[in-house]
Amino acid sequence: MFTSFNSLAIYSAHSLEEQGLMRQFLEQAGIEYSVSAMDTNAPKGLYPAISPELLLTQEIDYVFYIRKKDFDRAKAHIQSNWHWEENI
């Protein structure tokens, strides 16, 4: 179980496509993760549940969390193997 006491944010994706690719990337490496979707335009504090329609129409950040014990391994793996280039 991921909690604020045993997890750290490792990556923030800025599109649905990017977060899907990051999920595959972490799964292939055997790194457990949790993802939180946040509306970038919402006020800070408690976030309401995000509906599927909102995911497609608003700017959403997908924050990936991993366990603290896996942080160094995940960080090294991301730095050496991950690149994201958004299509323009």
PDB file of N, CA, C and O in Angstrom, chain B, residues numbered from 101:
ATOM      1  N   MET B 101       0.834  -1.179   0.000  1.00  0.00           N
ATOM      2  CA  MET B 101       0.000   0.000   0.000  1.00  0.00           C
ATOM      3  C   MET B 101       0.885   1.250   0.000  1.00  0.00           C
ATOM      4  O   MET B 101       1.836   1.357   0.774  1.00  0.00           O
ATOM      5  N   PHE B 102       0.550   2.182  -0.879  1.00  0.00           N
ATOM      6  CA  PHE B 102       1.285   3.422  -0.957  1.00  0.00           C
ATOM      7  C   PHE B 102       0.649   4.441  -0.024  1.00  0.00           C
ATOM      8  O   PHE B 102      -0.557   4.681  -0.082  1.00  0.00           O
ATOM      9  N   THR B 103       1.465   5.036   0.834  1.00  0.00           N
ATOM     10  CA  THR B 103       1.012   6.107   1.703  1.00  0.00           C
ATOM     11  C   THR B 103       2.008   7.251   1.603  1.00  0.00           C
ATOM     12  O   THR B 103       3.077   7.093   1.013  1.00  0.00           O
ATOM     13  N   SER B 104       1.673   8.383   2.165  1.00  0.00           N
ATOM     14  CA  SER B 104       2.602   9.515   2.137  1.00  0.00           C
ATOM     15  C   SER B 104       3.847   9.241   2.977  1.00  0.00           C
ATOM     16  O   SER B 104       4.857   9.930   2.832  1.00  0.00           O
ATOM     17  N   PHE B 105       3.779   8.244   3.850  1.00  0.00           N
ATOM     18  CA  PHE B 105       4.916   7.926   4.708  1.00  0.00           C
ATOM     19  C   PHE B 105       5.925   7.004   4.032  1.00  0.00           C
ATOM     20  O   PHE B 105       7.101   7.011   4.396  1.00  0.00           O
ATOM     21  N   ASN B 106       5.486   6.205   3.051  1.00  0.00           N
ATOM     22  CA  ASN B 106       6.424   5.253   2.458  1.00  0.00           C
ATOM     23  C   ASN B 106       6.625   5.449   0.965  1.00  0.00           C
ATOM     24  O   ASN B 106       7.189   4.574   0.308  1.00  0.00           O
ATOM     25  N   SER B 107       6.175   6.585   0.403  1.00  0.00           N
ATOM     26  CA  SER B 107       6.330   6.782  -1.035  1.00  0.00           C
ATOM     27  C   SER B 107       6.842   8.184  -1.351  1.00  0.00           C
ATOM     28  O   SER B 107       6.719   9.117  -0.557  1.00  0.00           O
ATOM     29  N   LEU B 108       7.418   8.291  -2.541  1.00  0.00           N
ATOM     30  CA  LEU B 108       7.949   9.561  -3.035  1.00  0.00           C
ATOM     31  C   LEU B 108       7.504   9.756  -4.475  1.00  0.00           C
ATOM     32  O   LEU B 108       7.359   8.791  -5.225  1.00  0.00           O
ATOM     33  N   ALA B 109       7.289  11.010  -4.857  1.00  0.00           N
ATOM     34  CA  ALA B 109       6.981  11.318  -6.250  1.00  0.00           C
ATOM     35  C   ALA B 109       8.259  11.167  -7.063  1.00  0.00           C
ATOM     36  O   ALA B 109       9.314  11.667  -6.674  1.00  0.00           O
ATOM     37  N   ILE B 110       8.159  10.475  -8.195  1.00  0.00           N
ATOM     38  CA  ILE B 110       9.345  10.232  -9.020  1.00  0.00           C
ATOM     39  C   ILE B 110       9.238  10.883 -10.396  1.00  0.00           C
ATOM     40  O   ILE B 110      10.255  11.188 -11.020  1.00  0.00           O
ATOM     41  N   TYR B 111       7.999  11.098 -10.873  1.00  0.00           N
ATOM     42  CA  TYR B 111       7.837  11.620 -12.228  1.00  0.00           C
ATOM     43  C   TYR B 111       6.452  12.235 -12.364  1.00  0.00           C
ATOM     44  O   TYR B 111       5.500  11.790 -11.722  1.00  0.00           O
ATOM     45  N   SER B 112       6.345  13.251 -13.195  1.00  0.00           N
ATOM     46  CA  SER B 112       5.061  13.877 -13.476  1.00  0.00           C
ATOM     47  C   SER B 112       4.855  13.893 -14.991  1.00  0.00           C
ATOM     48  O   SER B 112       5.617  14.528 -15.719  1.00  0.00           O
ATOM     49  N   ALA B 113       3.821  13.192 -15.459  1.00  0.00           N
ATOM     50  CA  ALA B 113       3.480  13.160 -16.881  1.00  0.00           C
ATOM     51  C   ALA B 113       2.428  14.223 -17.150  1.00  0.00           C
ATOM     52  O   ALA B 113       1.615  14.541 -16.283  1.00  0.00           O
ATOM     53  N   HIS B 114       2.452  14.767 -18.354  1.00  0.00           N
ATOM     54  CA  HIS B 114       1.552  15.875 -18.667  1.00  0.00           C
ATOM     55  C   HIS B 114       0.531  15.552 -19.751  1.00  0.00           C
ATOM     56  O   HIS B 114      -0.165  16.444 -20.237  1.00  0.00           O
ATOM     57  N   SER B 115       0.441  14.282 -20.131  1.00  0.00           N
ATOM     58  CA  SER B 115      -0.582  13.876 -21.088  1.00  0.00           C
ATOM     59  C   SER B 115      -0.962  12.431 -20.818  1.00  0.00           C
ATOM     60  O   SER B 115      -0.224  11.686 -20.174  1.00  0.00           O
ATOM     61  N   LEU B 116      -2.127  12.049 -21.324  1.00  0.00           N
ATOM     62  CA  LEU B 116      -2.604  10.688 -21.157  1.00  0.00           C
ATOM     63  C   LEU B 116      -1.654   9.699 -21.833  1.00  0.00           C
ATOM     64  O   LEU B 116      -1.364   8.631 -21.293  1.00  0.00           O
ATOM     65  N   GLU B 117      -1.176  10.069 -23.020  1.00  0.00           N
ATOM     66  CA  GLU B 117      -0.248   9.205 -23.752  1.00  0.00           C
ATOM     67  C   GLU B 117       1.059   9.010 -22.984  1.00  0.00           C
ATOM     68  O   GLU B 117       1.554   7.890 -22.861  1.00  0.00           O
ATOM     69  N   GLU B 118       1.604  10.094 -22.475  1.00  0.00           N
ATOM     70  CA  GLU B 118       2.866  10.028 -21.737  1.00  0.00           C
ATOM     71  C   GLU B 118       2.723   9.177 -20.479  1.00  0.00           C
ATOM     72  O   GLU B 118       3.610   8.380 -20.174  1.00  0.00           O
ATOM     73  N   GLN B 119       1.621   9.333 -19.744  1.00  0.00           N
ATOM     74  CA  GLN B 119       1.463   8.548 -18.523  1.00  0.00           C
ATOM     75  C   GLN B 119       1.284   7.077 -18.856  1.00  0.00           C
ATOM     76  O   GLN B 119       1.726   6.223 -18.087  1.00  0.00           O
ATOM     77  N   GLY B 120       0.649   6.752 -19.979  1.00  0.00           N
ATOM     78  CA  GLY B 120       0.518   5.354 -20.388  1.00  0.00           C
ATOM     79  C   GLY B 120       1.863   4.730 -20.710  1.00  0.00           C
ATOM     80  O   GLY B 120       2.131   3.585 -20.347  1.00  0.00           O
ATOM     81  N   LEU B 121       2.708   5.493 -21.395  1.00  0.00           N
ATOM     82  CA  LEU B 121       4.045   4.992 -21.717  1.00  0.00           C
ATOM     83  C   LEU B 121       4.901   4.822 -20.462  1.00  0.00           C
ATOM     84  O   LEU B 121       5.675   3.870 -20.359  1.00  0.00           O
ATOM     85  N   MET B 122       4.760   5.748 -19.505  1.00  0.00           N
ATOM     86  CA  MET B 122       5.518   5.629 -18.256  1.00  0.00           C
ATOM     87  C   MET B 122       5.051   4.415 -17.464  1.00  0.00           C
ATOM     88  O   MET B 122       5.868   3.728 -16.851  1.00  0.00           O
ATOM     89  N   ARG B 123       3.760   4.145 -17.469  1.00  0.00           N
ATOM     90  CA  ARG B 123       3.250   2.942 -16.791  1.00  0.00           C
ATOM     91  C   ARG B 123       3.910   1.689 -17.365  1.00  0.00           C
ATOM     92  O   ARG B 123       4.393   0.838 -16.618  1.00  0.00           O
ATOM     93  N   GLN B 124       3.929   1.578 -18.697  1.00  0.00           N
ATOM     94  CA  GLN B 124       4.559   0.423 -19.347  1.00  0.00           C
ATOM     95  C   GLN B 124       6.043   0.344 -19.005  1.00  0.00           C
ATOM     96  O   GLN B 124       6.570  -0.733 -18.728  1.00  0.00           O
ATOM     97  N   PHE B 125       6.703   1.485 -19.026  1.00  0.00           N
ATOM     98  CA  PHE B 125       8.134   1.559 -18.745  1.00  0.00           C
ATOM     99  C   PHE B 125       8.446   1.040 -17.338  1.00  0.00           C
ATOM    100  O   PHE B 125       9.360   0.235 -17.159  1.00  0.00           O
ATOM    101  N   LEU B 126       7.685   1.502 -16.343  1.00  0.00           N
ATOM    102  CA  LEU B 126       7.916   1.068 -14.965  1.00  0.00           C
ATOM    103  C   LEU B 126       7.538  -0.400 -14.771  1.00  0.00           C
ATOM    104  O   LEU B 126       8.229  -1.123 -14.053  1.00  0.00           O
ATOM    105  N   GLU B 127       6.446  -0.852 -15.402  1.00  0.00           N
ATOM    106  CA  GLU B 127       6.040  -2.249 -15.281  1.00  0.00           C
ATOM    107  C   GLU B 127       7.085  -3.183 -15.872  1.00  0.00           C
ATOM    108  O   GLU B 127       7.373  -4.231 -15.294  1.00  0.00           O
ATOM    109  N   GLN B 128       7.655  -2.820 -17.016  1.00  0.00           N
ATOM    110  CA  GLN B 128       8.685  -3.644 -17.643  1.00  0.00           C
ATOM    111  C   GLN B 128       9.931  -3.737 -16.766  1.00  0.00           C
ATOM    112  O   GLN B 128      10.652  -4.734 -16.811  1.00  0.00           O
ATOM    113  N   ALA B 129      10.185  -2.698 -15.968  1.00  0.00           N
ATOM    114  CA  ALA B 129      11.346  -2.692 -15.077  1.00  0.00           C
ATOM    115  C   ALA B 129      11.037  -3.376 -13.748  1.00  0.00           C
ATOM    116  O   ALA B 129      11.930  -3.549 -12.918  1.00  0.00           O
ATOM    117  N   GLY B 130       9.784  -3.764 -13.543  1.00  0.00           N
ATOM    118  CA  GLY B 130       9.398  -4.405 -12.293  1.00  0.00           C
ATOM    119  C   GLY B 130       9.323  -3.453 -11.110  1.00  0.00           C
ATOM    120  O   GLY B 130       9.511  -3.864  -9.965  1.00  0.00           O
ATOM    121  N   ILE B 131       9.052  -2.195 -11.380  1.00  0.00           N
ATOM    122  CA  ILE B 131       8.968  -1.184 -10.325  1.00  0.00           C
ATOM    123  C   ILE B 131       7.491  -0.921 -10.030  1.00  0.00           C
ATOM    124  O   ILE B 131       6.737  -0.521 -10.917  1.00  0.00           O
ATOM    125  N   GLU B 132       7.086  -1.148  -8.781  1.00  0.00           N
ATOM    126  CA  GLU B 132       5.709  -0.868  -8.381  1.00  0.00           C
ATOM    127  C   GLU B 132       5.514   0.640  -8.264  1.00  0.00           C
ATOM    128  O   GLU B 132       6.410   1.367  -7.835  1.00  0.00           O
ATOM    129  N   TYR B 133       4.337   1.088  -8.649  1.00  0.00           N
ATOM    130  CA  TYR B 133       4.068   2.525  -8.637  1.00  0.00           C
ATOM    131  C   TYR B 133       2.600   2.773  -8.351  1.00  0.00           C
ATOM    132  O   TYR B 133       1.777   1.858  -8.386  1.00  0.00           O
ATOM    133  N   SER B 134       2.292   4.018  -8.069  1.00  0.00           N
ATOM    134  CA  SER B 134       0.934   4.497  -7.926  1.00  0.00           C
ATOM    135  C   SER B 134       0.864   5.810  -8.687  1.00  0.00           C
ATOM    136  O   SER B 134       1.850   6.545  -8.748  1.00  0.00           O
ATOM    137  N   VAL B 135      -0.292   6.110  -9.266  1.00  0.00           N
ATOM    138  CA  VAL B 135      -0.442   7.345 -10.037  1.00  0.00           C
ATOM    139  C   VAL B 135      -1.595   8.156  -9.466  1.00  0.00           C
ATOM    140  O   VAL B 135      -2.658   7.624  -9.147  1.00  0.00           O
ATOM    141  N   SER B 136      -1.358   9.441  -9.348  1.00  0.00           N
ATOM    142  CA  SER B 136      -2.388  10.363  -8.894  1.00  0.00           C
ATOM    143  C   SER B 136      -2.617  11.387 -10.002  1.00  0.00           C
ATOM    144  O   SER B 136      -1.666  11.992 -10.496  1.00  0.00           O
ATOM    145  N   ALA B 137      -3.876  11.582 -10.391  1.00  0.00           N
ATOM    146  CA  ALA B 137      -4.220  12.571 -11.418  1.00  0.00           C
ATOM    147  C   ALA B 137      -4.673  13.849 -10.738  1.00  0.00           C
ATOM    148  O   ALA B 137      -5.541  13.825  -9.866  1.00  0.00           O
ATOM    149  N   MET B 138      -4.078  14.971 -11.143  1.00  0.00           N
ATOM    150  CA  MET B 138      -4.419  16.253 -10.536  1.00  0.00           C
ATOM    151  C   MET B 138      -4.731  17.286 -11.618  1.00  0.00           C
ATOM    152  O   MET B 138      -3.995  17.418 -12.595  1.00  0.00           O
ATOM    153  N   ASP B 139      -5.810  18.000 -11.434  1.00  0.00           N
ATOM    154  CA  ASP B 139      -6.177  19.093 -12.317  1.00  0.00           C
ATOM    155  C   ASP B 139      -5.239  20.257 -12.015  1.00  0.00           C
ATOM    156  O   ASP B 139      -5.219  20.764 -10.893  1.00  0.00           O
ATOM    157  N   THR B 140      -4.468  20.679 -13.004  1.00  0.00           N
ATOM    158  CA  THR B 140      -3.483  21.744 -12.769  1.00  0.00           C
ATOM    159  C   THR B 140      -4.130  23.098 -12.521  1.00  0.00           C
ATOM    160  O   THR B 140      -3.484  24.005 -11.996  1.00  0.00           O
ATOM    161  N   ASN B 141      -5.407  23.245 -12.896  1.00  0.00           N
ATOM    162  CA  ASN B 141      -6.094  24.523 -12.697  1.00  0.00           C
ATOM    163  C   ASN B 141      -6.885  24.574 -11.394  1.00  0.00           C
ATOM    164  O   ASN B 141      -7.417  25.625 -11.039  1.00  0.00           O
ATOM    165  N   ALA B 142      -6.969  23.463 -10.683  1.00  0.00           N
ATOM    166  CA  ALA B 142      -7.738  23.416  -9.438  1.00  0.00           C
ATOM    167  C   ALA B 142      -6.982  24.129  -8.323  1.00  0.00           C
ATOM    168  O   ALA B 142      -5.751  24.160  -8.336  1.00  0.00           O
ATOM    169  N   PRO B 143      -7.692  24.695  -7.370  1.00  0.00           N
ATOM    170  CA  PRO B 143      -7.011  25.318  -6.229  1.00  0.00           C
ATOM    171  C   PRO B 143      -6.267  24.261  -5.421  1.00  0.00           C
ATOM    172  O   PRO B 143      -6.664  23.096  -5.397  1.00  0.00           O
ATOM    173  N   LYS B 144      -5.209  24.662  -4.772  1.00  0.00           N
ATOM    174  CA  LYS B 144      -4.414  23.723  -3.970  1.00  0.00           C
ATOM    175  C   LYS B 144      -5.209  23.275  -2.762  1.00  0.00           C
ATOM    176  O   LYS B 144      -6.047  24.013  -2.244  1.00  0.00           O
ATOM    177  N   GLY B 145      -4.940  22.070  -2.326  1.00  0.00           N
ATOM    178  CA  GLY B 145      -5.654  21.527  -1.171  1.00  0.00           C
ATOM    179  C   GLY B 145      -6.268  20.194  -1.538  1.00  0.00           C
ATOM    180  O   GLY B 145      -5.648  19.395  -2.240  1.00  0.00           O
ATOM    181  N   LEU B 146      -7.465  19.950  -1.077  1.00  0.00           N
ATOM    182  CA  LEU B 146      -8.149  18.699  -1.384  1.00  0.00           C
ATOM    183  C   LEU B 146      -8.645  18.717  -2.825  1.00  0.00           C
ATOM    184  O   LEU B 146      -9.231  19.699  -3.281  1.00  0.00           O
ATOM    185  N   TYR B 147      -8.403  17.627  -3.529  1.00  0.00           N
ATOM    186  CA  TYR B 147      -8.796  17.533  -4.922  1.00  0.00           C
ATOM    187  C   TYR B 147     -10.041  16.664  -5.060  1.00  0.00           C
ATOM    188  O   TYR B 147     -10.104  15.585  -4.470  1.00  0.00           O
ATOM    189  N   PRO B 148     -11.031  17.115  -5.828  1.00  0.00           N
ATOM    190  CA  PRO B 148     -12.213  16.293  -6.059  1.00  0.00           C
ATOM    191  C   PRO B 148     -11.867  15.131  -6.989  1.00  0.00           C
ATOM    192  O   PRO B 148     -10.833  15.150  -7.657  1.00  0.00           O
ATOM    193  N   ALA B 149     -12.726  14.134  -7.029  1.00  0.00           N
ATOM    194  CA  ALA B 149     -12.540  13.027  -7.962  1.00  0.00           C
ATOM    195  C   ALA B 149     -12.587  13.577  -9.379  1.00  0.00           C
ATOM    196  O   ALA B 149     -13.390  14.459  -9.683  1.00  0.00           O
ATOM    197  N   ILE B 150     -11.734  13.063 -10.236  1.00  0.00           N
ATOM    198  CA  ILE B 150     -11.656  13.545 -11.610  1.00  0.00           C
ATOM    199  C   ILE B 150     -12.483  12.619 -12.499  1.00  0.00           C
ATOM    200  O   ILE B 150     -12.252  11.410 -12.537  1.00  0.00           O
ATOM    201  N   SER B 151     -13.437  13.194 -13.204  1.00  0.00           N
ATOM    202  CA  SER B 151     -14.306  12.411 -14.080  1.00  0.00           C
ATOM    203  C   SER B 151     -13.585  12.100 -15.394  1.00  0.00           C
ATOM    204  O   SER B 151     -12.628  12.791 -15.745  1.00  0.00           O
ATOM    205  N   PRO B 152     -14.027  11.070 -16.127  1.00  0.00           N
ATOM    206  CA  PRO B 152     -13.415  10.760 -17.429  1.00  0.00           C
ATOM    207  C   PRO B 152     -13.483  11.938 -18.399  1.00  0.00           C
ATOM    208  O   PRO B 152     -12.547  12.159 -19.168  1.00  0.00           O
ATOM    209  N   GLU B 153     -14.586  12.701 -18.373  1.00  0.00           N
ATOM    210  CA  GLU B 153     -14.700  13.859 -19.258  1.00  0.00           C
ATOM    211  C   GLU B 153     -13.642  14.910 -18.932  1.00  0.00           C
ATOM    212  O   GLU B 153     -13.064  15.521 -19.830  1.00  0.00           O
ATOM    213  N   LEU B 154     -13.399  15.111 -17.654  1.00  0.00           N
ATOM    214  CA  LEU B 154     -12.399  16.087 -17.229  1.00  0.00           C
ATOM    215  C   LEU B 154     -11.001  15.658 -17.670  1.00  0.00           C
ATOM    216  O   LEU B 154     -10.181  16.500 -18.036  1.00  0.00           O
ATOM    217  N   LEU B 155     -10.724  14.348 -17.636  1.00  0.00           N
ATOM    218  CA  LEU B 155      -9.416  13.854 -18.066  1.00  0.00           C
ATOM    219  C   LEU B 155      -9.125  14.221 -19.515  1.00  0.00           C
ATOM    220  O   LEU B 155      -7.971  14.440 -19.883  1.00  0.00           O
ATOM    221  N   LEU B 156     -10.163  14.286 -20.334  1.00  0.00           N
ATOM    222  CA  LEU B 156      -9.974  14.557 -21.759  1.00  0.00           C
ATOM    223  C   LEU B 156     -10.037  16.033 -22.112  1.00  0.00           C
ATOM    224  O   LEU B 156      -9.628  16.412 -23.210  1.00  0.00           O
ATOM    225  N   THR B 157     -10.540  16.884 -21.210  1.00  0.00           N
ATOM    226  CA  THR B 157     -10.740  18.286 -21.564  1.00  0.00           C
ATOM    227  C   THR B 157      -9.888  19.265 -20.763  1.00  0.00           C
ATOM    228  O   THR B 157      -9.750  20.419 -21.170  1.00  0.00           O
ATOM    229  N   GLN B 158      -9.323  18.853 -19.659  1.00  0.00           N
ATOM    230  CA  GLN B 158      -8.554  19.765 -18.817  1.00  0.00           C
ATOM    231  C   GLN B 158      -7.080  19.377 -18.817  1.00  0.00           C
ATOM    232  O   GLN B 158      -6.719  18.267 -19.205  1.00  0.00           O
ATOM    233  N   GLU B 159      -6.242  20.298 -18.380  1.00  0.00           N
ATOM    234  CA  GLU B 159      -4.822  20.002 -18.221  1.00  0.00           C
ATOM    235  C   GLU B 159      -4.649  19.203 -16.934  1.00  0.00           C
ATOM    236  O   GLU B 159      -4.869  19.715 -15.837  1.00  0.00           O
ATOM    237  N   ILE B 160      -4.258  17.960 -17.081  1.00  0.00           N
ATOM    238  CA  ILE B 160      -4.104  17.057 -15.950  1.00  0.00           C
ATOM    239  C   ILE B 160      -2.643  16.648 -15.839  1.00  0.00           C
ATOM    240  O   ILE B 160      -2.012  16.303 -16.838  1.00  0.00           O
ATOM    241  N   ASP B 161      -2.112  16.685 -14.633  1.00  0.00           N
ATOM    242  CA  ASP B 161      -0.776  16.136 -14.358  1.00  0.00           C
ATOM    243  C   ASP B 161      -0.961  14.770 -13.721  1.00  0.00           C
ATOM    244  O   ASP B 161      -1.795  14.598 -12.832  1.00  0.00           O
ATOM    245  N   TYR B 162      -0.182  13.805 -14.177  1.00  0.00           N
ATOM    246  CA  TYR B 162      -0.220  12.454 -13.633  1.00  0.00           C
ATOM    247  C   TYR B 162       1.080  12.254 -12.847  1.00  0.00           C
ATOM    248  O   TYR B 162       2.154  12.107 -13.431  1.00  0.00           O
ATOM    249  N   VAL B 163       0.969  12.252 -11.534  1.00  0.00           N
ATOM    250  CA  VAL B 163       2.145  12.164 -10.676  1.00  0.00           C
ATOM    251  C   VAL B 163       2.366  10.703 -10.293  1.00  0.00           C
ATOM    252  O   VAL B 163       1.485  10.058  -9.725  1.00  0.00           O
ATOM    253  N   PHE B 164       3.548  10.196 -10.610  1.00  0.00           N
ATOM    254  CA  PHE B 164       3.906   8.813 -10.301  1.00  0.00           C
ATOM    255  C   PHE B 164       4.626   8.762  -8.963  1.00  0.00           C
ATOM    256  O   PHE B 164       5.562   9.521  -8.713  1.00  0.00           O
ATOM    257  N   TYR B 165       4.177   7.859  -8.117  1.00  0.00           N
ATOM    258  CA  TYR B 165       4.788   7.644  -6.811  1.00  0.00           C
ATOM    259  C   TYR B 165       5.360   6.240  -6.758  1.00  0.00           C
ATOM    260  O   TYR B 165       4.765   5.298  -7.281  1.00  0.00           O
ATOM    261  N   ILE B 166       6.516   6.103  -6.126  1.00  0.00           N
ATOM    262  CA  ILE B 166       7.117   4.790  -5.907  1.00  0.00           C
ATOM    263  C   ILE B 166       7.495   4.692  -4.431  1.00  0.00           C
ATOM    264  O   ILE B 166       7.567   5.697  -3.724  1.00  0.00           O
ATOM    265  N   ARG B 167       7.730   3.480  -3.989  1.00  0.00           N
ATOM    266  CA  ARG B 167       8.124   3.285  -2.585  1.00  0.00           C
ATOM    267  C   ARG B 167       9.511   3.890  -2.349  1.00  0.00           C
ATOM    268  O   ARG B 167      10.378   3.851  -3.223  1.00  0.00           O
ATOM    269  N   LYS B 168       9.700   4.441  -1.166  1.00  0.00           N
ATOM    270  CA  LYS B 168      10.981   5.067  -0.824  1.00  0.00           C
ATOM    271  C   LYS B 168      12.143   4.109  -1.033  1.00  0.00           C
ATOM    272  O   LYS B 168      13.210   4.517  -1.492  1.00  0.00           O
ATOM    273  N   LYS B 169      11.944   2.837  -0.698  1.00  0.00           N
ATOM    274  CA  LYS B 169      13.035   1.865  -0.819  1.00  0.00           C
ATOM    275  C   LYS B 169      13.430   1.624  -2.276  1.00  0.00           C
ATOM    276  O   LYS B 169      14.538   1.158  -2.542  1.00  0.00           O
ATOM    277  N   ASP B 170      12.540   1.934  -3.221  1.00  0.00           N
ATOM    278  CA  ASP B 170      12.820   1.739  -4.645  1.00  0.00           C
ATOM    279  C   ASP B 170      13.255   3.021  -5.349  1.00  0.00           C
ATOM    280  O   ASP B 170      13.523   3.005  -6.550  1.00  0.00           O
ATOM    281  N   PHE B 171      13.329   4.124  -4.618  1.00  0.00           N
ATOM    282  CA  PHE B 171      13.567   5.426  -5.242  1.00  0.00           C
ATOM    283  C   PHE B 171      14.875   5.479  -6.026  1.00  0.00           C
ATOM    284  O   PHE B 171      14.870   5.891  -7.186  1.00  0.00           O
ATOM    285  N   ASP B 172      15.995   5.073  -5.427  1.00  0.00           N
ATOM    286  CA  ASP B 172      17.289   5.171  -6.111  1.00  0.00           C
ATOM    287  C   ASP B 172      17.325   4.326  -7.377  1.00  0.00           C
ATOM    288  O   ASP B 172      17.834   4.766  -8.408  1.00  0.00           O
ATOM    289  N   ARG B 173      16.785   3.111  -7.300  1.00  0.00           N
ATOM    290  CA  ARG B 173      16.768   2.221  -8.468  1.00  0.00           C
ATOM    291  C   ARG B 173      15.879   2.810  -9.566  1.00  0.00           C
ATOM    292  O   ARG B 173      16.261   2.818 -10.736  1.00  0.00           O
ATOM    293  N   ALA B 174      14.694   3.301  -9.191  1.00  0.00           N
ATOM    294  CA  ALA B 174      13.779   3.879 -10.169  1.00  0.00           C
ATOM    295  C   ALA B 174      14.354   5.142 -10.796  1.00  0.00           C
ATOM    296  O   ALA B 174      14.242   5.346 -12.005  1.00  0.00           O
ATOM    297  N   LYS B 175      14.966   5.982  -9.981  1.00  0.00           N
ATOM    298  CA  LYS B 175      15.559   7.221 -10.484  1.00  0.00           C
ATOM    299  C   LYS B 175      16.657   6.920 -11.504  1.00  0.00           C
ATOM    300  O   LYS B 175      16.703   7.535 -12.569  1.00  0.00           O
ATOM    301  N   ALA B 176      17.530   5.985 -11.182  1.00  0.00           N
ATOM    302  CA  ALA B 176      18.606   5.619 -12.101  1.00  0.00           C
ATOM    303  C   ALA B 176      18.043   5.037 -13.398  1.00  0.00           C
ATOM    304  O   ALA B 176      18.536   5.339 -14.485  1.00  0.00           O
ATOM    305  N   HIS B 177      17.014   4.207 -13.280  1.00  0.00           N
ATOM    306  CA  HIS B 177      16.408   3.588 -14.456  1.00  0.00           C
ATOM    307  C   HIS B 177      15.766   4.644 -15.354  1.00  0.00           C
ATOM    308  O   HIS B 177      15.927   4.600 -16.573  1.00  0.00           O
ATOM    309  N   ILE B 178      15.049   5.581 -14.768  1.00  0.00           N
ATOM    310  CA  ILE B 178      14.407   6.636 -15.542  1.00  0.00           C
ATOM    311  C   ILE B 178      15.452   7.530 -16.209  1.00  0.00           C
ATOM    312  O   ILE B 178      15.325   7.859 -17.389  1.00  0.00           O
ATOM    313  N   GLN B 179      16.469   7.919 -15.469  1.00  0.00           N
ATOM    314  CA  GLN B 179      17.488   8.809 -16.021  1.00  0.00           C
ATOM    315  C   GLN B 179      18.254   8.167 -17.172  1.00  0.00           C
ATOM    316  O   GLN B 179      18.622   8.852 -18.126  1.00  0.00           O
ATOM    317  N   SER B 180      18.497   6.873 -17.096  1.00  0.00           N
ATOM    318  CA  SER B 180      19.313   6.239 -18.133  1.00  0.00           C
ATOM    319  C   SER B 180      18.509   5.703 -19.309  1.00  0.00           C
ATOM    320  O   SER B 180      19.071   5.511 -20.387  1.00  0.00           O
ATOM    321  N   ASN B 181      17.214   5.456 -19.141  1.00  0.00           N
ATOM    322  CA  ASN B 181      16.457   4.783 -20.201  1.00  0.00           C
ATOM    323  C   ASN B 181      15.227   5.516 -20.707  1.00  0.00           C
ATOM    324  O   ASN B 181      14.684   5.126 -21.741  1.00  0.00           O
ATOM    325  N   TRP B 182      14.764   6.553 -20.036  1.00  0.00           N
ATOM    326  CA  TRP B 182      13.507   7.192 -20.412  1.00  0.00           C
ATOM    327  C   TRP B 182      13.752   8.476 -21.154  1.00  0.00           C
ATOM    328  O   TRP B 182      14.604   9.276 -20.768  1.00  0.00           O
ATOM    329  N   HIS B 183      13.007   8.675 -22.219  1.00  0.00           N
ATOM    330  CA  HIS B 183      12.951   9.989 -22.851  1.00  0.00           C
ATOM    331  C   HIS B 183      11.535  10.162 -23.383  1.00  0.00           C
ATOM    332  O   HIS B 183      10.907   9.212 -23.851  1.00  0.00           O
ATOM    333  N   TRP B 184      11.058  11.369 -23.304  1.00  0.00           N
ATOM    334  CA  TRP B 184       9.724  11.655 -23.793  1.00  0.00           C
ATOM    335  C   TRP B 184       9.802  12.870 -24.676  1.00  0.00           C
ATOM    336  O   TRP B 184      10.262  13.933 -24.261  1.00  0.00           O
ATOM    337  N   GLU B 185       9.350  12.703 -25.893  1.00  0.00           N
ATOM    338  CA  GLU B 185       9.269  13.835 -26.809  1.00  0.00           C
ATOM    339  C   GLU B 185       7.838  13.937 -27.278  1.00  0.00           C
ATOM    340  O   GLU B 185       7.348  13.072 -28.005  1.00  0.00           O
ATOM    341  N   GLU B 186       7.176  14.980 -26.868  1.00  0.00           N
ATOM    342  CA  GLU B 186       5.783  15.166 -27.244  1.00  0.00           C
ATOM    343  C   GLU B 186       5.711  15.536 -28.720  1.00  0.00           C
ATOM    344  O   GLU B 186       6.473  16.375 -29.200  1.00  0.00           O
ATOM    345  N   ASN B 187       4.790  14.904 -29.428  1.00  0.00           N
ATOM    346  CA  ASN B 187       4.603  15.237 -30.844  1.00  0.00           C
ATOM    347  C   ASN B 187       4.024  16.633 -30.975  1.00  0.00           C
ATOM    348  O   ASN B 187       3.093  17.007 -30.262  1.00  0.00           O
ATOM    349  N   ILE B 188       4.582  17.385 -31.882  1.00  0.00           N
ATOM    350  CA  ILE B 188       4.132  18.778 -32.074  1.00  0.00           C
ATOM    351  C   ILE B 188       3.283  18.858 -33.326  1.00  0.00           C
ATOM    352  O   ILE B 188       2.800  19.935 -33.677  1.00  0.00           O
TER     353      ILE B 188
END
